[in-house]
């Protein structure tokens, strides 16, 4: 047993196993699951808000293009007279 404690590679391996075991316990905890759900819900809300903003910007741009075309048509008709 004393040789294992002096062996650096064995200690690194045992530390990795301990960290993995502890990490798995933490990831499966109720607090961690609550954090995952909250983070995912916030991400989905952010995505939805971004999509709504994009649609609004798209509609505004379409309105501007329509008005610009209407203005160009109006000007070309007045030039012909």
FIKOL-140847 format. One record per atom (N, C-alpha, C): residue number from 1; residue in three letters; y, x, z. Coordinates in steps of 0.05 Angstrom, whole numbers, plus 32768, in hexadecimal, padded with zeros to 4 digits. Atoms other than C-alpha are relative to their C-alpha. Example, Ala and Ser with C-alpha at 12.3 -4.5 7.8 and 13.67 -1.06 7.14 Angstrom:
# FIKOL-140847
[node 1, 'ALA', [7FE8, 8012, 8000]]
[node 1, 'ALA', [7FA6, 80F6, 809C]]
[node 1, 'ALA', [8018, 8012, 8000]]
[node 2, 'SER', [7FE8, 7FF0, 7FFF]]
[node 2, 'SER', [7FEB, 8111, 808F]]
[node 2, 'SER', [8016, 7FF1, 800E]]
# end
This chain:
# FIKOL-140847
[node 1, 'UNK', [7FE8, 8011, 8000]]
[node 1, 'UNK', [8000, 8000, 8000]]
[node 1, 'UNK', [8019, 8011, 8000]]
[node 2, 'UNK', [7FE9, 7FEE, 7FFE]]
[node 2, 'UNK', [802F, 8039, 8010]]
[node 2, 'UNK', [8006, 800D, 7FE5]]
[node 3, 'UNK', [7FFB, 7FF4, 801A]]
[node 3, 'UNK', [8025, 8057, 7FCB]]
[node 3, 'UNK', [800E, 7FEC, 7FED]]
[node 4, 'UNK', [7FF3, 8014, 8011]]
[node 4, 'UNK', [8039, 8015, 7FAA]]
[node 4, 'UNK', [801E, 7FFE, 8006]]
[node 5, 'UNK', [7FE4, 8002, 7FF8]]
[node 5, 'UNK', [807A, 8013, 7FD1]]
[node 5, 'UNK', [8010, 8018, 7FF6]]
[node 6, 'UNK', [7FF3, 7FE8, 800A]]
[node 6, 'UNK', [808A, 805A, 7FB9]]
[node 6, 'UNK', [8001, 8001, 7FE1]]
[node 7, 'UNK', [8001, 8000, 801D]]
[node 7, 'UNK', [8079, 804B, 7F70]]
[node 7, 'UNK', [8017, 7FEF, 7FF6]]
[node 8, 'UNK', [7FE8, 800E, 800A]]
[node 8, 'UNK', [80BB, 8038, 7F4D]]
[node 8, 'UNK', [7FF9, 7FEA, 7FED]]
[node 9, 'UNK', [8008, 8014, 8014]]
[node 9, 'UNK', [809A, 8012, 7F14]]
[node 9, 'UNK', [7FF4, 7FE8, 800D]]
[node 10, 'UNK', [800D, 8016, 7FF2]]
[node 10, 'UNK', [8071, 7FE8, 7F44]]
[node 10, 'UNK', [8015, 7FF0, 800E]]
[node 11, 'UNK', [7FEB, 800E, 7FF2]]
[node 11, 'UNK', [80AF, 7FD7, 7F6C]]
[node 11, 'UNK', [8011, 7FEF, 7FED]]
[node 12, 'UNK', [7FF1, 800F, 8014]]
[node 12, 'UNK', [80D5, 7FC3, 7F2D]]
[node 12, 'UNK', [7FF0, 7FE7, 7FF8]]
[node 13, 'UNK', [8011, 8017, 8008]]
[node 13, 'UNK', [809A, 7F97, 7F18]]
[node 13, 'UNK', [8000, 7FEA, 8016]]
[node 14, 'UNK', [8000, 8013, 7FEA]]
[node 14, 'UNK', [8096, 7F76, 7F5D]]
[node 14, 'UNK', [801B, 7FF2, 8003]]
[node 15, 'UNK', [7FE5, 800C, 7FFF]]
[node 15, 'UNK', [80E1, 7F6B, 7F5D]]
[node 15, 'UNK', [8004, 7FEC, 7FEA]]
[node 16, 'UNK', [7FFE, 8013, 8016]]
[node 16, 'UNK', [80DC, 7F4A, 7F19]]
[node 16, 'UNK', [7FF1, 7FE6, 8006]]
[node 17, 'UNK', [8011, 8017, 7FF9]]
[node 17, 'UNK', [80A4, 7F1D, 7F31]]
[node 17, 'UNK', [800F, 7FEF, 8015]]
[node 18, 'UNK', [7FF2, 800E, 7FEB]]
[node 18, 'UNK', [80CC, 7F0A, 7F6F]]
[node 18, 'UNK', [8019, 7FF2, 7FF5]]
[node 19, 'UNK', [7FE9, 800C, 800C]]
[node 19, 'UNK', [810B, 7EFD, 7F47]]
[node 19, 'UNK', [7FF8, 7FE8, 7FEE]]
[node 20, 'UNK', [800A, 8016, 8011]]
[node 20, 'UNK', [80E4, 7ED2, 7F15]]
[node 20, 'UNK', [7FF8, 7FE8, 8010]]
[node 21, 'UNK', [8009, 8016, 7FEF]]
[node 21, 'UNK', [80C4, 7EA9, 7F4C]]
[node 21, 'UNK', [8018, 7FF2, 800D]]
[node 22, 'UNK', [7FE8, 800C, 7FF3]]
[node 22, 'UNK', [8106, 7E9F, 7F70]]
[node 22, 'UNK', [8011, 7FF1, 7FEB]]
[node 23, 'UNK', [7FF2, 800D, 8015]]
[node 23, 'UNK', [8128, 7E8E, 7F2E]]
[node 23, 'UNK', [7FF4, 7FE5, 7FF8]]
[node 24, 'UNK', [800D, 8019, 8007]]
[node 24, 'UNK', [80F4, 7E5A, 7F1E]]
[node 24, 'UNK', [8004, 7FEB, 8015]]
[node 25, 'UNK', [7FFB, 8013, 7FEA]]
[node 25, 'UNK', [80FC, 7E3A, 7F62]]
[node 25, 'UNK', [801D, 7FF4, 7FFF]]
[node 26, 'UNK', [7FE4, 8009, 8001]]
[node 26, 'UNK', [8148, 7E37, 7F5A]]
[node 26, 'UNK', [8003, 7FED, 7FE8]]
[node 27, 'UNK', [7FFD, 8011, 8018]]
[node 27, 'UNK', [8143, 7E1A, 7F13]]
[node 27, 'UNK', [7FF4, 7FE5, 8003]]
[node 28, 'UNK', [800D, 801A, 7FFC]]
[node 28, 'UNK', [8116, 7DE2, 7F2B]]
[node 28, 'UNK', [800C, 7FF0, 8017]]
[node 29, 'UNK', [7FF4, 800E, 7FE9]]
[node 29, 'UNK', [8141, 7DCF, 7F66]]
[node 29, 'UNK', [8010, 7FE8, 7FF7]]
[node 30, 'UNK', [7FF1, 8018, 8006]]
[node 30, 'UNK', [8164, 7D8C, 7F6A]]
[node 30, 'UNK', [801D, 8006, 7FFA]]
[node 31, 'UNK', [7FE4, 7FF8, 8005]]
[node 31, 'UNK', [81A8, 7DAD, 7F6D]]
[node 31, 'UNK', [8004, 800B, 7FE4]]
[node 32, 'UNK', [7FFE, 7FF5, 801B]]
[node 32, 'UNK', [819B, 7DD4, 7F2E]]
[node 32, 'UNK', [7FFD, 7FEB, 7FEB]]
[node 33, 'UNK', [8003, 8016, 8013]]
[node 33, 'UNK', [8182, 7D96, 7F0A]]
[node 33, 'UNK', [8019, 7FEF, 7FFE]]
[node 34, 'UNK', [7FE7, 800F, 8001]]
[node 34, 'UNK', [81C1, 7D71, 7F1E]]
[node 34, 'UNK', [8015, 800F, 7FF1]]
[node 35, 'UNK', [7FED, 7FEF, 800E]]
[node 35, 'UNK', [81EA, 7DAB, 7F04]]
[node 35, 'UNK', [7FFB, 7FFE, 7FE1]]
[node 36, 'UNK', [8007, 8002, 801D]]
[node 36, 'UNK', [81C4, 7DA9, 7EC1]]
[node 36, 'UNK', [8009, 7FE6, 7FF4]]
[node 37, 'UNK', [7FF9, 801A, 800A]]
[node 37, 'UNK', [81CE, 7D5F, 7EB9]]
[node 37, 'UNK', [801E, 7FFC, 7FFE]]
[node 38, 'UNK', [7FE3, 8002, 8000]]
[node 38, 'UNK', [8218, 7D62, 7ECB]]
[node 38, 'UNK', [800C, 8011, 7FE9]]
[node 39, 'UNK', [7FF6, 7FEF, 8015]]
[node 39, 'UNK', [8223, 7D9C, 7E9B]]
[node 39, 'UNK', [7FFA, 7FF4, 7FE5]]
[node 40, 'UNK', [8008, 800D, 8019]]
[node 40, 'UNK', [81FE, 7D79, 7E63]]
[node 40, 'UNK', [8011, 7FE7, 7FFA]]
[node 41, 'UNK', [7FEF, 8018, 8004]]
[node 41, 'UNK', [8225, 7D38, 7E6E]]
[node 41, 'UNK', [801C, 8008, 7FF9]]
[node 42, 'UNK', [7FE5, 7FF7, 8007]]
[node 42, 'UNK', [8267, 7D5D, 7E6D]]
[node 42, 'UNK', [8001, 800B, 7FE4]]
[node 43, 'UNK', [8000, 7FF5, 801B]]
[node 43, 'UNK', [8253, 7D81, 7E2D]]
[node 43, 'UNK', [7FFF, 7FE9, 7FEC]]
[node 44, 'UNK', [8002, 8017, 8012]]
[node 44, 'UNK', [8240, 7D3F, 7E0C]]
[node 44, 'UNK', [801A, 7FF1, 7FFE]]
[node 45, 'UNK', [7FE6, 800D, 7FFF]]
[node 45, 'UNK', [8282, 7D20, 7E22]]
[node 45, 'UNK', [8014, 8010, 7FF0]]
[node 46, 'UNK', [7FEE, 7FEF, 800F]]
[node 46, 'UNK', [82A8, 7D5B, 7E06]]
[node 46, 'UNK', [7FFB, 7FFE, 7FE2]]
[node 47, 'UNK', [8007, 8003, 801C]]
[node 47, 'UNK', [8283, 7D55, 7DC4]]
[node 47, 'UNK', [800A, 7FE5, 7FF5]]
[node 48, 'UNK', [7FF7, 801A, 8009]]
[node 48, 'UNK', [8292, 7D0B, 7DBF]]
[node 48, 'UNK', [801E, 7FFF, 7FFE]]
[node 49, 'UNK', [7FE2, 7FFF, 8002]]
[node 49, 'UNK', [82DC, 7D16, 7DCE]]
[node 49, 'UNK', [8009, 8010, 7FE8]]
[node 50, 'UNK', [7FF9, 7FF0, 8017]]
[node 50, 'UNK', [82DF, 7D4C, 7D99]]
[node 50, 'UNK', [7FFB, 7FF1, 7FE6]]
[node 51, 'UNK', [8005, 8010, 8018]]
[node 51, 'UNK', [82BF, 7D1E, 7D66]]
[node 51, 'UNK', [8015, 7FEA, 7FFC]]
[node 52, 'UNK', [7FEC, 8015, 8002]]
[node 52, 'UNK', [82F0, 7CE6, 7D76]]
[node 52, 'UNK', [801B, 800C, 7FF7]]
[node 53, 'UNK', [7FE8, 7FF2, 8008]]
[node 53, 'UNK', [832A, 7D17, 7D70]]
[node 53, 'UNK', [8000, 8007, 7FE2]]
[node 54, 'UNK', [8003, 7FF9, 801C]]
[node 54, 'UNK', [8310, 7D2F, 7D2D]]
[node 54, 'UNK', [8003, 7FE8, 7FEE]]
[node 55, 'UNK', [7FFE, 8018, 8010]]
[node 55, 'UNK', [8309, 7CE8, 7D13]]
[node 55, 'UNK', [801D, 7FF7, 7FFE]]
[node 56, 'UNK', [7FE4, 8007, 8000]]
[node 56, 'UNK', [8351, 7CD9, 7D28]]
[node 56, 'UNK', [8010, 8012, 7FEE]]
[node 57, 'UNK', [7FF1, 7FED, 8012]]
[node 57, 'UNK', [836B, 7D18, 7D06]]
[node 57, 'UNK', [7FF9, 7FFA, 7FE3]]
[node 58, 'UNK', [8008, 8005, 801B]]
[node 58, 'UNK', [8343, 7D07, 7CC8]]
[node 58, 'UNK', [800E, 7FE7, 7FF5]]
[node 59, 'UNK', [7FF2, 8019, 8008]]
[node 59, 'UNK', [8360, 7CC0, 7CC5]]
[node 59, 'UNK', [801E, 8005, 7FFC]]
[node 60, 'UNK', [7FE4, 7FF9, 8003]]
[node 60, 'UNK', [83A6, 7CDB, 7CCF]]
[node 60, 'UNK', [8005, 8010, 7FE6]]
[node 61, 'UNK', [7FFE, 7FF1, 8018]]
[node 61, 'UNK', [839C, 7D0D, 7C97]]
[node 61, 'UNK', [7FFD, 7FEF, 7FE7]]
[node 62, 'UNK', [8004, 8012, 8016]]
[node 62, 'UNK', [8382, 7CD7, 7C69]]
[node 62, 'UNK', [8019, 7FEF, 7FFC]]
[node 63, 'UNK', [7FE8, 8010, 8001]]
[node 63, 'UNK', [83BF, 7CAC, 7C79]]
[node 63, 'UNK', [8017, 8010, 7FF3]]
[node 64, 'UNK', [7FEB, 7FEF, 800B]]
[node 64, 'UNK', [83EE, 7CE6, 7C69]]
[node 64, 'UNK', [7FFB, 8005, 7FE2]]
[node 65, 'UNK', [8007, 7FFC, 801C]]
[node 65, 'UNK', [83CA, 7CF3, 7C27]]
[node 65, 'UNK', [8006, 7FE7, 7FF0]]
[node 66, 'UNK', [7FFA, 8019, 800E]]
[node 66, 'UNK', [83CF, 7CAA, 7C14]]
[node 66, 'UNK', [801E, 7FFC, 7FFC]]
[node 67, 'UNK', [7FE3, 8003, 8001]]
[node 67, 'UNK', [8419, 7CA8, 7C24]]
[node 67, 'UNK', [800C, 8014, 7FEC]]
[node 68, 'UNK', [7FF6, 7FEB, 8013]]
[node 68, 'UNK', [8425, 7CE9, 7BFD]]
[node 68, 'UNK', [7FFA, 7FF7, 7FE4]]
[node 69, 'UNK', [8007, 8009, 801B]]
[node 69, 'UNK', [8401, 7CCE, 7BC0]]
[node 69, 'UNK', [8012, 7FE8, 7FF8]]
[node 70, 'UNK', [7FEF, 8017, 8005]]
[node 70, 'UNK', [8428, 7C8D, 7BC6]]
[node 70, 'UNK', [801C, 8009, 7FF9]]
[node 71, 'UNK', [7FE5, 7FF6, 8005]]
[node 71, 'UNK', [8469, 7CB4, 7BC9]]
[node 71, 'UNK', [8002, 800E, 7FE5]]
[node 72, 'UNK', [8000, 7FF2, 801A]]
[node 72, 'UNK', [8456, 7CDF, 7B8D]]
[node 72, 'UNK', [8000, 7FEB, 7FE9]]
[node 73, 'UNK', [8002, 8015, 8014]]
[node 73, 'UNK', [8444, 7CA1, 7B65]]
[node 73, 'UNK', [801B, 7FF2, 7FFD]]
[node 74, 'UNK', [7FE7, 800D, 8000]]
[node 74, 'UNK', [8485, 7C80, 7B79]]
[node 74, 'UNK', [8015, 8011, 7FF2]]
[node 75, 'UNK', [7FEC, 7FEE, 800C]]
[node 75, 'UNK', [84AE, 7CBD, 7B64]]
[node 75, 'UNK', [7FFB, 8003, 7FE2]]
[node 76, 'UNK', [8006, 7FFD, 801D]]
[node 76, 'UNK', [848A, 7CC4, 7B21]]
[node 76, 'UNK', [8007, 7FE6, 7FF1]]
[node 77, 'UNK', [7FF8, 801A, 800C]]
[node 77, 'UNK', [8496, 7C7A, 7B12]]
[node 77, 'UNK', [801E, 7FFE, 7FFD]]
[node 78, 'UNK', [7FE3, 8001, 8002]]
[node 78, 'UNK', [84E0, 7C81, 7B21]]
[node 78, 'UNK', [800B, 8014, 7FEC]]
[node 79, 'UNK', [7FF8, 7FEC, 8014]]
[node 79, 'UNK', [84E5, 7CBF, 7AF4]]
[node 79, 'UNK', [7FFC, 7FF5, 7FE4]]
[node 80, 'UNK', [8005, 800B, 801B]]
[node 80, 'UNK', [84C8, 7C99, 7AB9]]
[node 80, 'UNK', [8015, 7FEC, 7FF8]]
[node 81, 'UNK', [7FEC, 8015, 8007]]
[node 81, 'UNK', [84FE, 7C64, 7ABC]]
[node 81, 'UNK', [8019, 800C, 7FF7]]
# end
